[in-house]
Amino acid sequence: MSTQAAKDLTPVVPRKFRTAFFMLVSCFALWGLVNAMAEVLVKAFESVFPALGQMGTVMTVSSHYGAYAVLAIPASVIIKKFGYKAGVLLGLGVFFFGVLGYVPAALFHSYEICLGSIFVYASGCSILETTCNPFVLAMGPQETAVRRLNFAQQFNPVGCLIGLLVAKYAIFGNMVQAAPGETLSAAQQAQNLIWLVTPYICLAVIVACLWTAFRVKDMPVATAEGEDAAQHDFLTSLKNLITLPRYSFGVLTQFFYVGLQTMAWVYVLHYAGYILGYTDAVAMYFYIGAMACFIVFRFICTALMKTYNPASMMCIAAVVGVALCMGAVYLPALPGLLCVVAISACLSLMFPTIYGIALRDLGPDSKLGAAGLVMSILGGAAVPPVFAYCLENETLSALVFGLFSGQEAALRSCYYILAFCLVIVLLYGFAFRKVSAKKK
């Protein structure tokens, strides 16, 4: 049998890992759900705390993704010493107590407590991502690692889609909407906050059940190739990682990618509302459409990776994504919005592909390497304020003056920022496409 034929018959997830793998899939869906809700609820916070402005409400997203930079390295130390199962249990526990923080936030109508709660439960997500991604990569041979992670990550946008449906029907469907030029009363704002936090309290119950399932389940031992060798100390691992271009550039690329993804989704609602005049309820259909594109194309891309180089596929997606960003800038209202929605299809394979290339063959440095890649999710906190600043100050709008004006020009111009982030992804994929294609 040829080497390629043997590779094609290699299972993506070996039998001994399958139960544990599908339990981990629930964690991928979990943080996808809360990530989507954090992004879409920027608009909800505008109605609950109307005095905050663009920069204030976008801090909900910055607080969420900023938490990823705090506990990723401590999580890597924990899983290095106690194993992947301990990391999953810790992440779920922190997440549980974080979402419970919404109870005092609703009682005291406090934006600060909301931000604190977001920060804590997102710290739990940080621990989970630091644990689950390398755990999945280690559940089988390196040849199928990128495909395996893409397969697991398919359930992340499924969680995102569930989060969007919860946001649309359980939150936006019950919140009082202010008429143009009007402000909600204090009682209406308090009522809206209750509807905003209720799904999170229900989520706490689900997470408690999930924690119990992981606690009683005997998880198989999984180690990346080379991980059984003599373990490196923290400084040695850090030096090895920093001096490895494939890894250090991967962390930088992941930083820009997460900022790109966050804003590509958050501003679907803004684009539909400000440029086409749709209500939040109607705009949510386009957001859900963007997420559906993401899900469908992730399944398609994962299947194509069996035949084609993942990095080369990512390069093509980045080029198409840049073209769609230019469509969002210059095309008239509805075609521009459809370009905004279609950008999500191009993003579908990027995060796990960058992650898999950067973390490949790191051996004893893989756990700290995973922490660095999770910390790069800080890009989701860094890019939103840039968008908010551009919207409030119209600094880039001169680029499209002559075709559009005012706030519409400012919003359209923000898609130059997304195009820049996609160029970074393109450069990374092109630089390391041979590593992605490497066969064992």
GUZADO-73851 format. One record per residue (C-alpha): x, y, z; residue number from 1; residue in one letter. Coordinates in steps of 0.05 Angstrom, whole numbers. Example, Ala and Ser with C-alpha at 12.3 -4.5 7.8 and 13.67 -1.06 7.14 Angstrom:
BEGIN
ATOM        x        y        z     i   aa
ATOM      246      -90      156     1    a
ATOM      273      -21      143     2    s
END
This chain:
BEGIN
ATOM        x        y        z     i   aa
ATOM        0        0        0     1    m
ATOM       27       69      -18     2    s
ATOM       44      121       34     3    t
ATOM      -12      166        9     4    q
ATOM      -63      109       11     5    a
ATOM      -42       92       82     6    a
ATOM      -49      165      101     7    k
ATOM     -119      167       72     8    d
ATOM     -139      107      114     9    l
ATOM     -112      137      179    10    t
ATOM     -171      156      223    11    p
ATOM     -174      229      242    12    v
ATOM     -193      209      313    13    v
ATOM     -167      140      336    14    p
ATOM     -218       95      368    15    r
ATOM     -190       99      439    16    k
ATOM     -198      175      440    17    f
ATOM     -267      181      409    18    r
ATOM     -309      186      473    19    t
ATOM     -262      237      503    20    a
ATOM     -259      274      437    21    f
ATOM     -334      283      432    22    f
ATOM     -337      305      504    23    m
ATOM     -286      359      488    24    l
ATOM     -328      380      428    25    v
ATOM     -379      406      478    26    s
ATOM     -327      453      505    27    c
ATOM     -312      480      435    28    f
ATOM     -387      493      427    29    a
ATOM     -390      525      496    30    l
ATOM     -338      579      484    31    w
ATOM     -365      589      413    32    g
ATOM     -434      604      444    33    l
ATOM     -409      656      493    34    v
ATOM     -361      687      443    35    n
ATOM     -419      698      394    36    a
ATOM     -463      726      449    37    m
ATOM     -407      773      473    38    a
ATOM     -401      801      402    39    e
ATOM     -474      808      385    40    v
ATOM     -493      836      454    41    l
ATOM     -454      899      441    42    v
ATOM     -519      925      413    43    k
ATOM     -558      900      473    44    a
ATOM     -512      937      522    45    f
ATOM     -526     1001      483    46    e
ATOM     -600      996      504    47    s
ATOM     -585      975      576    48    v
ATOM     -531     1027      588    49    f
ATOM     -546     1082      536    50    p
ATOM     -498     1133      565    51    a
ATOM     -436     1092      549    52    l
ATOM     -427     1108      475    53    g
ATOM     -391     1065      423    54    q
ATOM     -325     1061      462    55    m
ATOM     -360     1041      527    56    g
ATOM     -404      986      499    57    t
ATOM     -349      956      457    58    v
ATOM     -310      946      522    59    m
ATOM     -355      885      534    60    t
ATOM     -319      852      476    61    v
ATOM     -251      878      499    62    s
ATOM     -263      852      569    63    s
ATOM     -283      784      541    64    h
ATOM     -223      774      496    65    y
ATOM     -175      811      542    66    g
ATOM     -185      757      594    67    a
ATOM     -152      707      548    68    y
ATOM      -85      740      562    69    a
ATOM      -90      731      637    70    v
ATOM      -96      656      652    71    l
ATOM      -68      622      590    72    a
ATOM        3      614      617    73    i
ATOM      -20      593      687    74    p
ATOM      -66      542      652    75    a
ATOM       -7      515      613    76    s
ATOM       31      505      678    77    v
ATOM      -28      468      709    78    i
ATOM      -39      421      650    79    i
ATOM       36      408      646    80    k
ATOM       36      386      719    81    k
ATOM      -33      355      728    82    f
ATOM      -55      337      657    83    g
ATOM     -109      358      608    84    y
ATOM     -168      334      650    85    k
ATOM     -148      381      707    86    a
ATOM     -146      439      658    87    g
ATOM     -216      424      631    88    v
ATOM     -245      419      702    89    l
ATOM     -211      484      723    90    l
ATOM     -236      520      661    91    g
ATOM     -308      497      670    92    l
ATOM     -306      516      744    93    g
ATOM     -281      587      731    94    v
ATOM     -332      594      675    95    f
ATOM     -388      572      722    96    f
ATOM     -372      624      776    97    f
ATOM     -362      677      723    98    g
ATOM     -432      671      693    99    v
ATOM     -462      672      763   100    l
ATOM     -434      743      769   101    g
ATOM     -491      766      725   102    y
ATOM     -539      757      784   103    v
ATOM     -511      816      825   104    p
ATOM     -502      855      759   105    a
ATOM     -577      850      747   106    a
ATOM     -595      865      819   107    l
ATOM     -553      928      822   108    f
ATOM     -559      947      748   109    h
ATOM     -483      953      746   110    s
ATOM     -443      957      682   111    y
ATOM     -379      948      722   112    e
ATOM     -404      882      752   113    i
ATOM     -424      860      682   114    c
ATOM     -354      873      657   115    l
ATOM     -325      835      717   116    g
ATOM     -370      776      704   117    s
ATOM     -351      775      630   118    i
ATOM     -277      778      649   119    f
ATOM     -283      719      697   120    v
ATOM     -322      672      652   121    y
ATOM     -278      690      593   122    a
ATOM     -218      671      636   123    s
ATOM     -251      602      642   124    g
ATOM     -256      601      566   125    c
ATOM     -182      618      563   126    s
ATOM     -164      558      606   127    i
ATOM     -209      513      564   128    l
ATOM     -178      536      499   129    e
ATOM     -108      528      527   130    t
ATOM     -126      457      547   131    t
ATOM     -172      431      493   132    c
ATOM     -136      453      430   133    n
ATOM      -69      417      445   134    p
ATOM     -109      359      475   135    f
ATOM     -143      349      408   136    v
ATOM      -78      356      370   137    l
ATOM      -47      302      414   138    a
ATOM     -104      253      402   139    m
ATOM      -71      218      344   140    g
ATOM      -14      224      293   141    p
ATOM       14      292      272   142    q
ATOM       -4      278      199   143    e
ATOM      -78      287      216   144    t
ATOM      -70      339      272   145    a
ATOM      -93      400      231   146    v
ATOM     -152      361      203   147    r
ATOM     -170      336      273   148    r
ATOM     -169      406      302   149    l
ATOM     -210      433      243   150    n
ATOM     -260      377      255   151    f
ATOM     -265      395      329   152    a
ATOM     -269      469      313   153    q
ATOM     -329      455      268   154    q
ATOM     -370      452      331   155    f
ATOM     -346      520      354   156    n
ATOM     -389      557      302   157    p
ATOM     -446      510      318   158    v
ATOM     -442      537      388   159    g
ATOM     -438      607      358   160    c
ATOM     -501      595      319   161    l
ATOM     -537      571      382   162    i
ATOM     -513      634      417   163    g
ATOM     -541      677      361   164    l
ATOM     -608      643      365   165    l
ATOM     -609      653      440   166    v
ATOM     -591      726      430   167    a
ATOM     -644      737      377   168    k
ATOM     -703      701      409   169    y
ATOM     -689      700      484   170    a
ATOM     -655      768      490   171    i
ATOM     -671      815      432   172    f
ATOM     -739      783      424   173    g
ATOM     -759      805      494   174    n
ATOM     -720      870      502   175    m
ATOM     -756      937      496   176    v
ATOM     -731      975      435   177    q
ATOM     -724     1051      439   178    a
ATOM     -754     1091      383   179    a
ATOM     -705     1134      342   180    p
ATOM     -684     1194      383   181    g
ATOM     -713     1168      448   182    e
ATOM     -682     1138      510   183    t
ATOM     -711     1080      551   184    l
ATOM     -735     1093      621   185    s
ATOM     -695     1066      680   186    a
ATOM     -748     1012      691   187    a
ATOM     -744      990      618   188    q
ATOM     -668      989      621   189    q
ATOM     -671      945      683   190    a
ATOM     -721      898      649   191    q
ATOM     -675      893      589   192    n
ATOM     -616      875      634   193    l
ATOM     -656      818      665   194    i
ATOM     -670      790      596   195    w
ATOM     -596      797      579   196    l
ATOM     -571      758      639   197    v
ATOM     -624      703      643   198    t
ATOM     -594      658      589   199    p
ATOM     -527      661      624   200    y
ATOM     -558      636      689   201    i
ATOM     -588      577      651   202    c
ATOM     -519      566      620   203    l
ATOM     -489      560      690   204    a
ATOM     -533      499      703   205    v
ATOM     -510      466      638   206    i
ATOM     -437      479      655   207    v
ATOM     -446      448      724   208    a
ATOM     -473      384      691   209    c
ATOM     -415      385      641   210    l
ATOM     -364      393      698   211    w
ATOM     -394      333      733   212    t
ATOM     -390      290      670   213    a
ATOM     -316      306      661   214    f
ATOM     -303      295      735   215    r
ATOM     -329      223      735   216    v
ATOM     -302      204      666   217    k
ATOM     -233      170      661   218    d
ATOM     -198      209      606   219    m
ATOM     -145      173      563   220    p
ATOM      -74      198      566   221    v
ATOM      -55      237      503   222    a
ATOM       14      265      488   223    t
ATOM       41      302      428   224    a
ATOM      100      271      391   225    e
ATOM      163      287      429   226    g
ATOM      125      306      492   227    e
ATOM      150      245      529   228    d
ATOM      221      270      522   229    a
ATOM      255      308      579   230    a
ATOM      211      366      597   231    q
ATOM      238      437      587   232    h
ATOM      234      489      641   233    d
ATOM      193      552      629   234    f
ATOM      250      597      605   235    l
ATOM      279      544      559   236    t
ATOM      211      532      527   237    s
ATOM      199      606      520   238    l
ATOM      266      617      486   239    k
ATOM      253      558      439   240    n
ATOM      185      586      420   241    l
ATOM      206      658      410   242    i
ATOM      264      639      365   243    t
ATOM      221      594      321   244    l
ATOM      193      638      265   245    p
ATOM      136      591      249   246    r
ATOM      111      597      321   247    y
ATOM      125      671      336   248    s
ATOM       96      694      270   249    f
ATOM       37      647      283   250    g
ATOM       22      681      349   251    v
ATOM       24      749      315   252    l
ATOM      -21      724      258   253    t
ATOM      -70      693      307   254    q
ATOM      -73      761      343   255    f
ATOM      -94      796      279   256    f
ATOM     -140      739      258   257    y
ATOM     -181      740      323   258    v
ATOM     -188      816      319   259    g
ATOM     -211      807      246   260    l
ATOM     -262      753      264   261    q
ATOM     -290      792      323   262    t
ATOM     -303      855      283   263    m
ATOM     -326      818      221   264    a
ATOM     -383      790      263   265    w
ATOM     -397      848      311   266    v
ATOM     -406      898      255   267    y
ATOM     -454      857      213   268    v
ATOM     -508      887      257   269    l
ATOM     -479      957      252   270    h
ATOM     -472      953      176   271    y
ATOM     -543      928      168   272    a
ATOM     -570      981      216   273    g
ATOM     -530     1043      198   274    y
ATOM     -526     1033      123   275    i
ATOM     -591      997      106   276    l
ATOM     -633     1021      165   277    g
ATOM     -653      952      189   278    y
ATOM     -676      940      260   279    t
ATOM     -633      896      306   280    d
ATOM     -684      840      298   281    a
ATOM     -679      841      222   282    v
ATOM     -603      852      223   283    a
ATOM     -596      788      265   284    m
ATOM     -618      747      204   285    y
ATOM     -556      771      167   286    f
ATOM     -513      756      228   287    y
ATOM     -541      686      230   288    i
ATOM     -529      681      155   289    g
ATOM     -456      699      166   290    a
ATOM     -450      645      219   291    m
ATOM     -484      594      173   292    a
ATOM     -432      611      119   293    c
ATOM     -377      600      170   294    f
ATOM     -404      533      191   295    i
ATOM     -418      506      121   296    v
ATOM     -350      527       94   297    f
ATOM     -313      499      154   298    r
ATOM     -343      430      140   299    f
ATOM     -325      438       66   300    i
ATOM     -254      461       80   301    c
ATOM     -242      405      130   302    t
ATOM     -262      355       78   303    a
ATOM     -218      388       25   304    l
ATOM     -157      386       71   305    m
ATOM     -153      311       58   306    k
ATOM     -131      329      -12   307    t
ATOM     -105      400      -11   308    y
ATOM      -53      437       31   309    n
ATOM      -89      473       88   310    p
ATOM      -41      533       85   311    a
ATOM      -52      541       10   312    s
ATOM     -127      539       21   313    m
ATOM     -120      592       74   314    m
ATOM      -81      637       26   315    c
ATOM     -137      632      -26   316    i
ATOM     -189      647       28   317    a
ATOM     -149      709       50   318    a
ATOM     -145      736      -21   319    v
ATOM     -220      727      -31   320    v
ATOM     -232      758       38   321    g
ATOM     -193      821       19   322    v
ATOM     -236      827      -44   323    a
ATOM     -300      821       -3   324    l
ATOM     -274      875       46   325    c
ATOM     -266      922      -14   326    m
ATOM     -337      904      -34   327    g
ATOM     -360      923       36   328    a
ATOM     -325      991       27   329    v
ATOM     -347     1010      -43   330    y
ATOM     -409      971      -64   331    l
ATOM     -479     1000      -53   332    p
ATOM     -521      981        7   333    a
ATOM     -546      910       -2   334    l
ATOM     -488      883      -44   335    p
ATOM     -441      913        7   336    g
ATOM     -478      878       64   337    l
ATOM     -475      811       27   338    l
ATOM     -400      820       21   339    c
ATOM     -398      831       97   340    v
ATOM     -436      766      107   341    v
ATOM     -393      727       58   342    a
ATOM     -328      747       93   343    i
ATOM     -346      695      146   344    s
ATOM     -339      639       94   345    a
ATOM     -267      660       83   346    c
ATOM     -252      659      158   347    l
ATOM     -277      589      169   348    s
ATOM     -212      550      165   349    l
ATOM     -163      603      190   350    m
ATOM     -160      597      266   351    f
ATOM     -148      521      271   352    p
ATOM     -102      521      211   353    t
ATOM      -57      576      239   354    i
ATOM      -59      541      307   355    y
ATOM      -41      473      278   356    g
ATOM       17      499      236   357    i
ATOM       46      540      293   358    a
ATOM       40      484      345   359    l
ATOM       64      427      300   360    r
ATOM      123      386      325   361    d
ATOM      136      429      386   362    l
ATOM      142      367      431   363    g
ATOM      156      386      504   364    p
ATOM      143      460      487   365    d
ATOM       73      447      462   366    s
ATOM       35      465      526   367    k
ATOM       69      533      534   368    l
ATOM       62      542      459   369    g
ATOM      -13      530      464   370    a
ATOM      -17      583      520   371    a
ATOM       18      634      475   372    g
ATOM      -31      621      419   373    l
ATOM      -90      628      465   374    v
ATOM      -61      693      493   375    m
ATOM      -60      719      421   376    s
ATOM     -136      719      425   377    i
ATOM     -122      786      459   378    l
ATOM     -129      811      388   379    g
ATOM     -204      806      399   380    g
ATOM     -196      859      453   381    a
ATOM     -146      904      417   382    a
ATOM     -181      912      349   383    v
ATOM     -252      932      372   384    p
ATOM     -229      998      404   385    p
ATOM     -195     1016      338   386    v
ATOM     -261     1005      303   387    f
ATOM     -299     1045      355   388    a
ATOM     -249     1102      350   389    y
ATOM     -255     1104      274   390    c
ATOM     -331     1104      279   391    l
ATOM     -333     1161      330   392    e
ATOM     -279     1204      298   393    n
ATOM     -287     1186      224   394    e
ATOM     -211     1184      216   395    t
ATOM     -211     1137      157   396    l
ATOM     -274     1162      123   397    s
ATOM     -236     1207       75   398    a
ATOM     -216     1143       39   399    l
ATOM     -288     1135       14   400    v
ATOM     -311     1207       12   401    f
ATOM     -341     1223      -55   402    g
ATOM     -382     1159      -54   403    l
ATOM     -409     1162       17   404    f
ATOM     -408     1210       75   405    s
ATOM     -414     1217      150   406    g
ATOM     -423     1155      193   407    q
ATOM     -434     1110      133   408    e
ATOM     -366     1130      104   409    a
ATOM     -333     1118      172   410    a
ATOM     -364     1049      180   411    l
ATOM     -346     1028      109   412    r
ATOM     -275     1052      118   413    s
ATOM     -266     1006      178   414    c
ATOM     -264      947      129   415    y
ATOM     -194      970      108   416    y
ATOM     -173      947      178   417    i
ATOM     -202      878      164   418    l
ATOM     -167      875       97   419    a
ATOM     -101      891      131   420    f
ATOM     -111      834      181   421    c
ATOM     -126      786      123   422    l
ATOM      -61      806       89   423    v
ATOM      -24      784      152   424    i
ATOM      -59      716      149   425    v
ATOM      -41      711       75   426    l
ATOM       32      724       89   427    l
ATOM       34      671      144   428    y
ATOM        0      618      101   429    g
ATOM       46      632       43   430    f
ATOM      109      631       86   431    a
ATOM       94      564      118   432    f
ATOM       54      526       66   433    r
ATOM      110      475       59   434    k
ATOM      107      460      134   435    v
ATOM       32      449      128   436    s
ATOM       43      401       70   437    a
ATOM       97      361      105   438    k
ATOM       85      286      108   439    k
ATOM      113      238      160   440    k
END
